[in-house]
Amino acid sequence: MDILERDWYEIIKRRHSRRNYINKQIDSKVLEKLNKFIKKVNSFNSGVRIKIVNESCDGVFKGIIGSYGKIKGAKSYACIIGNTNENYIDEKIGYYGEALILKATSLDLGTCWVSGTFKKEAVNEFIKLEPSEKIYAITPIGYVKEDYSLTEKLMNKMISSHKRKDLNKICIEGFNSTWPKWIKDGIKCSQLAPSAINRQPWLFSVDGSVVTVQTNNIKVNKYSKRLDCGISMLHFEIGALHNKVKGKWKHLDSSKVAKFIPNER
Ligand SMILES: Cc1cc2nc3c(=O)[nH]c(=O)nc-3n(C[C@H](O)[C@H](O)[C@H](O)COP(=O)(O)O)c2cc1C
């Protein structure tokens, strides 16, 4: 069930949401690699499945002109679909969806998580959903110019996309320099995770070698904070793995989301 890839420790540093794409189909060999990865993710029976649609994304994303969600040009997009009856589905969507995003980034493709501003009717034309399923998020997938377009720059500025909360702010009792390196690196990797409107709603606490992630209690819009936390959980594991520490997440209820228990070493 291993999903993590070693180079993702570097990949998370160069991943950023991209909203303007160039007019070019995904290379067939690259698409093959991406689909192979998706097949693996879909085989986990986690309640999450991913499907690539090789159609222009232009009719799919709503966006407000010149504002949040203005995405254009991509020749493909991926739908992150979840079984609404599955426990902890939001976290799982975040976790496996981010795996897709990082895999695409490692193949030099641009991406952007979109969970609210897409036209469900336009997507339903290409995706057959089971009655219990829902599309939780979509990402455009395609080639981007290295330099950001003017609208992308404006967008990033508007929501301070590249800013991350201080490590002391995302750790309930502050970031402790005496923690084991794998925990510190895990939290540093989580700090880089993307989140809806860049709100970074995760909070970490450390008890011995067990690390718990929970949501903050700041009330915001409809977007699921547990989905964001699922993304940060994958990032945490990437930092731990960089230090050769593997483990498992145990899902939790209420504002607690999950705790990471390292394997016996
Ligand atoms: C769950 C989720 C939903 C998002 N929804 C949107 C969206 O609807 N429109 C958009 O333009 N960006 C969306 N984003 C992208 C975030 O704004 C972006 O990840 C954040 O500002 C951090 O910037 P970065 O991804 O460049 O690091 C979403 C991100 C996440 C994780």
The ligand as an SDF file (V2000), in Angstrom:
LIG
                    3D

 31 33  0  0  0  0  0  0  0  0999 V2000
   -8.9800   21.8860   -1.0250 C   0  0  0  0  0  0  0  0  0  0  0  0
   -8.5000   23.0460   -1.8410 C   0  0  0  0  0  0  0  0  0  0  0  0
   -9.3950   23.7800   -2.6000 C   0  0  0  0  0  0  0  0  0  0  0  0
   -8.9540   24.8220   -3.4000 C   0  0  0  0  0  0  0  0  0  0  0  0
   -9.8620   25.4860   -4.1770 N   0  0  0  0  0  0  0  0  0  0  0  0
   -9.4270   26.4500   -5.0280 C   0  0  0  0  0  0  0  0  0  0  0  0
  -10.3520   27.0870   -5.9100 C   0  0  0  0  0  0  0  0  0  0  0  0
  -11.5500   26.8100   -5.8940 O   0  0  0  0  0  0  0  0  0  0  0  0
   -9.8460   28.0040   -6.7630 N   0  0  0  0  0  0  0  0  0  0  0  0
   -8.5230   28.3510   -6.8070 C   0  0  0  0  0  0  0  0  0  0  0  0
   -8.1360   29.1690   -7.6140 O   0  0  0  0  0  0  0  0  0  0  0  0
   -7.6050   27.7740   -5.9470 N   0  0  0  0  0  0  0  0  0  0  0  0
   -8.0570   26.8250   -5.0850 C   0  0  0  0  0  0  0  0  0  0  0  0
   -7.1460   26.2070   -4.2350 N   0  0  0  0  0  0  0  0  0  0  0  0
   -5.7240   26.5680   -4.2810 C   0  0  0  0  0  0  0  0  0  0  0  0
   -5.3130   27.3650   -3.0400 C   0  0  0  0  0  0  0  0  0  0  0  0
   -5.7520   28.6860   -3.1280 O   0  0  0  0  0  0  0  0  0  0  0  0
   -3.7840   27.2790   -2.8870 C   0  0  0  0  0  0  0  0  0  0  0  0
   -3.4110   25.9500   -2.6920 O   0  0  0  0  0  0  0  0  0  0  0  0
   -3.2490   28.1130   -1.7400 C   0  0  0  0  0  0  0  0  0  0  0  0
   -3.5080   29.4720   -1.9520 O   0  0  0  0  0  0  0  0  0  0  0  0
   -1.7520   27.9250   -1.5440 C   0  0  0  0  0  0  0  0  0  0  0  0
   -1.0580   28.2650   -2.7050 O   0  0  0  0  0  0  0  0  0  0  0  0
   -0.1020   27.2280   -3.4230 P   0  0  0  0  0  0  0  0  0  0  0  0
   -0.9510   26.0220   -3.8000 O   0  0  0  0  0  0  0  0  0  0  0  0
    0.4130   27.9410   -4.6230 O   0  0  0  0  0  0  0  0  0  0  0  0
    0.9790   26.8160   -2.4640 O   0  0  0  0  0  0  0  0  0  0  0  0
   -7.5830   25.1740   -3.4090 C   0  0  0  0  0  0  0  0  0  0  0  0
   -6.6760   24.4420   -2.6200 C   0  0  0  0  0  0  0  0  0  0  0  0
   -7.1230   23.3870   -1.8560 C   0  0  0  0  0  0  0  0  0  0  0  0
   -6.1320   22.6040   -1.0810 C   0  0  0  0  0  0  0  0  0  0  0  0
  1  2  1  0
  2  3  1  0
  2 30  2  0
  3  4  2  0
  4  5  1  0
  4 28  1  0
  5  6  2  0
  6  7  1  0
  6 13  1  0
  7  8  2  0
  7  9  1  0
  9 10  1  0
 10 11  2  0
 10 12  1  0
 12 13  2  0
 13 14  1  0
 14 15  1  0
 14 28  1  0
 15 16  1  0
 16 17  1  0
 16 18  1  0
 18 19  1  0
 18 20  1  0
 20 21  1  0
 20 22  1  0
 22 23  1  0
 23 24  1  0
 24 25  2  0
 24 26  1  0
 24 27  1  0
 28 29  2  0
 29 30  1  0
 30 31  1  0
M  END
$$$$
